[in-house]
Amino acid sequence: MKSIAIITPNTDTFSNPTLIITIKKLIDDNYKILFFGHEQIFIPQEFKEKVEFHQLPFNFASFFGRPKFHRRGLDLYKLIMQYREINSLFKLRNKVKALICIDPMGVVLGGRIKKIIDVKLIYFSFEIFFDDEISDADKKRVKSLEKEYSKKTELIVIQDSERENLLRRENELGEDIKFFHIPVSPERLKSTGSKIDLYKEFSIPEDKTIIVYSGSLQSWSGIMKILDLFPEKWNNENWLLIHTHNDLPEGNETKEKIKKLILEKNNITFNNKPFTEFKEYAEFLSECDIGLAVYFPNYEDSFSGKNVEEIGLSSGKFSTYIMLGKPTITTSNKIYNYLNEKYNYGYIIDTAEDIKEGIVNIKSEYDMKVSGCKKLFKEVLDPEMKINNLLKEIGSYYA
């Protein structure tokens, strides 16, 4: 049996559609998968039975930067034992020829493994961090190592041409590095077969158009800017449905504002039901009318600056709305501007105050934009063929 390893510092691996589809196809192709990572928030049952899970090795920014010098001997012993275990897993108990590394810390950990084991590194880049936006010393060190080890990868999976250009420039990558463009996008669902009635479930008047915002409620999401539209700058023909998997802590400014606006009888519903199956989540979204996939970079940390400014096809919510044929309002960036010009999937905004006009525009030519969404998914966002091509490349390592 062919063996392949995956290494990730993230705990939400199995909520990423690109990774879910890739892992599923690897299993279908009879690969044994060794997964190195932290405890995951959720693991699909079919993967629990097929994937071999291991602890994350070498998980530090810098070994020689450890603050407790008197522990150096114990740390060195642990390091040696980890290398012995990795060598046994990769070379003795299995024949691992390729290692999939997720995000910057993943490729750093993969690079440390490659120092002693001849394995091909495949870098899945979902987040791009920029040196000039990092102030923390450990994160600076990780960025430096990411640059070093990304140059030693066999190929890099990234979402679109603009994000490729950003990563090439930032990590100073040569033209010899091969890139595969795979958007963060779900597989097409033939039919959601939805039995959900959001109007009844959330007591929304049936004459309202449901505008859905689903995802993170961090400041870069623009959620506070959206809430600031109420009541004066929100058209009461429309209803805002906010969904997030993670509830906010009590006393949080955003949570308190949502509560206050709901108590004041504004057209808002808040829902934080976790969906463990994508089909269930898709059924929920399919009953909405218009999607919001907006991003407002605030440069408060290394995640929320240029990485968010040109989020492009790394936005899973954008791809999911489009797959479901839901016209979508997005903030302006190079990829979205190009795609909306070509496919007319929705409306581009510069500020949250443009949302009102965007909704009016979409409603005025709704059916045309639904058709644009379907064409966009078919021609650009459908990940099936792109992931198949990636697996052919990986398969060539085992020939």
N, C-alpha and C positions, 0 to 999 in steps of 0.2 A: 504493500500500500504506500502511495506517495504521502509524504508528511510535509506540512507547512506550519509556520508559527506566526502568531499575531501578538504584538506587544503594544499596550496602550496605558497611559496614565489616567484615562478617563473612566468614570463610573457609569456613563450613560451610553456605552457602545451600542447597545441593542435598541436604541431609539433612532439611530442614524440609518436611513434607508439604504444608502450606498453600501454600508458595511453589512447590513442584514442580507441584502441580495447577494453580495459577494460571498459571504460565508455560506449561505444556502446553496449557491452554485458550486462552491468548492466541495461541500458535502455530497452533492449530487454527482460530482465528478470523482467521488471515492477518494478524496484527500482526508488524511487524518489531521485534525487541527489541534495544535497546542496553543492555548490562550494564556498569555501572561498579563496579569492586571490586578487591580484592586477588586474588592467585592462589588458586583454590579447592582445597580438599582433594580434591574429587571432582566431576566434571561428567558427567552421563549423556550417552552418545554422541549420542542424538537431539537434545540441546540444543547440543552442540558444533557441529553442522552448521547450526543454525537461529538461534543467538544471536550477536550481534556484541559482542565483549569489548573493554573499554577500561580504562585505568588510572583509579584513584580520584583525582578532582581536589579541591583545597582541603582536603587532609586534615591539618588542624592545629586545635588548640583555639582559639588566638588568634593572628592574624598579627602583631599588635603586641606579643605576648608572647614573640616569638622572642628567645632569649638572645644571639645573636651579631649585634650591631648592624652590624658591618662587612659582613655578608652581606645587609643590608636591600635594597640595590639589586638584587642577583641574585634575591632572593626576590620583589621587586616585579615584576621582569621575568618570572619564572616564572608569577606570578599572572596577569599580563596575557595571557600566551600560553595559559594554561589557559582563561581566559574566551573568548579568540578561538576556540579549538578547540571548546569547548562550544557556542558560538554557531553555528559552522559545522555541527556535528553535529545540533543541534536545529532550526535554521532554514533552512540552505542545502542540506545534503545529505539531510536528512529533515525531516518536519513533525511534530515531537514535541509533543503536546498534553498529555500526562500523564506524571508522574514518580513512580514507586513508591519510597518511601523506607523503608528497613528499620532499625528500632530508633532510639534517640535520636541517635546520631552520623549516621545516614543522613538523618534529617529536618533536621539542622543543615546537612549538605552540600547537601541539596535546597533549603533556604532560601537558601543562598548563590547557587545557580543562579537561583532565582526573582527575585533582586534585579535581574538584567539580562535575564532571559528570561521572558516571560509563559507560564507552564506551570502546570497544576493539580497540586498536591502531594497524593499519597495516602500516608498514614502507616500502615505496618504495624508495630504496637507488640507485640513479643513479650516485651520486658523493660521493667519500670517501675522507674526509679531515683528515690529520694526525697532531697530536698535535705538533710534533717536526718540522713541516713545517709552523706553524702559529706564526706570531709575533704580529699581531694586538690584542689589549687587548679585544675588543668586540668579535672578532672572537674566541679568546681563551675561553671566557665565553660561547659562543654558543656551542663550541666543548665540553666543560665540561657538559653542559646541555644535549647535544645530547647523550653523553655516559650514563647519568643518565636515560633519558627517553627511550632510545632504549632498555634498560633492562626491561622496563615495557610493551613492545609491545607483541601482540599476535603472530605475525609472521612478517618476513622481506622478501620482494621481492628484489632479487638481480640477477645479470645477469649470473654468472657462479661460479664454485667452487673456483677458485682462488680469485675472489673478495669477496666471502663469507669468506674465510680464512683471508683476509686482514681486513675486517670489524670486524670479531670475535675477532681477536688479538687486534686491535686498540681500540675497545670499551669494551673489556674485557667481552664479552658475554658468558653466560653459555650454556651448551648443551641443556638446556630446551627451548631455543628460536628456533622456527621452521623457516626454510628458504625455500622459493620457488625460483627456478632458472628460470627466464624468460628473454631471451635475448631481447635487444632493437632491434626489428625486425618487419618489416611490414607483413601484411597478404599476402599470395601468390596471385598474379594477374594471372588470367587464360591467359589473353593476354593483352598487352598494347595497341594493335591496333594503333600503332604509325603512325602518318601521317607526322611526323617531318623529314626533310632532313637537318641534321646539315651541310653537305657539302655545300649545297646551301645557307642555312641561314647565315652561317658564312664565306662563300667564302673559304672553306678549299679544297685544291686539292683532288680529289677523290682517288688518289693512296696512301693517307696518312692513317696510323693507328691512331685513335683518343684515346688518353690517357686522362681520365678525373680525375680532382681533384675537388671535390665538398665539400664545408663546410667552416668552420671558417678559417680566414687568420691570426689568432693570431700566435705568434712566435712558440708556441709548435706544431703548425700544420706542421712545416717544409717547409712552402711555400717558404721562402727565400732560403733555402738550395736547393730546387728544381729549383728555378730561377737561382741560381748560376751555374747550369749545362749548361746554354746557354752562348755562342753558342758551345764551344769546346767539351763539354761532353754530348751533346744531338744528337742523331742520327736523321738526317733530313728525314728519312722515316716515322717518327712519329710526331704527332701534339698534343700539350698540350692544353686542353680545361679547363680553370679555371672557376668554377661557385661558387658564394656565394650569399646568400639572402641579405646580408647587404653590401652596398658599403663602401669603405674606405674613410676617409676624405681627402680633397685636401691637398697635401703636405706630406701625409703619405709615409714613406720610401718604403713600399711594393708596394703601388699604383704607385708611381713614377717609380719604377724599372720595373713593368709590362708595363707601358706606354712606357718607353724607349726601352725595348726589342721588343715590337710590332712595334714601329717606325723604328727600325733597321731591320725589316722584318724577325724576328725569328718566328718559327712555334708555335705561341701562340695566343690564343683567350681568351678574358676576357668577362664574361657574369654575370650580377647580376640580372637577371630577377627573381622576386619573384614568386614562385608557391604556389597558395592557395589550390590546390587540389593535393593529393599525386599521383593520376593517371597521372596527367599532368607532374609532376616531373619525375615519372618512365618512361614515354614515352621519355622524354628528355635523361635520362641516358641510356635507352635501345638502343639508336642509337650510343653509344660509344662502343669501343672495349675492353678496359682494364681500371680497376679502380685503383685509388691510395687511400689507407686508411692508411696513415702513421702518426705517432705520435712521437715527439721528446721532451721528458720532459726537462724542463729548470730550474725547481725549483725556478722560480721567485716569485711564490705565492703559496697558499695552493691548488689551482686547478691543477697546471701544473707540479707537482712533481710525487709522487708515484701513484696518481690517474690516470695520463696519462700513466705512465710507464706500468701499467698493465690494460690498458683500456679494453682489451678483448672484451666480447660480449655486452659491453655497447656502442659500436660504431654502431650507426644506419646506417652510410654510408657503413660500411663493410657489414652489413646484407642486405642492399638494393642492393648493387652490386651483392652479392651472389644470392639473390632471382631472379635477372634478368639474371643470368647465365653469369656474366661478370668476367672473371679471374681477380684476384685482387692482387696488390703488397701491402704488409703490413710490418710494422716494427716488429722486433722480440719481442715477449713476450711469456709467458708460454702457454697460451691458443692458440694463433695463431700458434706457433711452433707445438703443438700437432695436431691441426686440419689440417694443411697443410701436415704433415707427413701422416695422415690417409686418407685425401680426395684429396690432390693435387689440391687445389683450385687456386693456383697462385704461388707467389714467396715471400720469406722472405728476407728482407734487414736489414743490420745493420747501413748503412749510405746512404745518398741520392745518393752518387756516384754509389751505387749498382743498381740503378733504370735502367740504360742502359742495364746491363746484365740481369736484371729481365724481361725486355720487350722482349729481344731476346729469353730467355728461354720459356716464355709464348707463343710466336709466333710459336716456334718450335713444340709445342704439344698443340695447341690451343683447338682443339676439345676434347681432353682428359681432359683438365682443365675445360672446360665448363661442361662436365659430372660430374666432381668432385664438381663443384659449386652446381649443381642441387641436387646431393646426400647429400651434406652438409646441404643445406637448408631443405630438406625433413627430415633428421634424427636429426638435432640439432637446427636449427634456426627458423623453422616454429613455431610461438607462439600459434597457435590455441589450441592445446590440453593442453598446459601448463596453459594458461589463463582460459580455461574451468575448470581445476582442482582447480585453485585459487578461482573461483567463487563458486564451490561446497563447499570449506572450508568456504568462507564468508557466504554462504547460511545456513550453520550449526549453525551460531550465531543467526539465526532468527527462528530456528525450535521450 
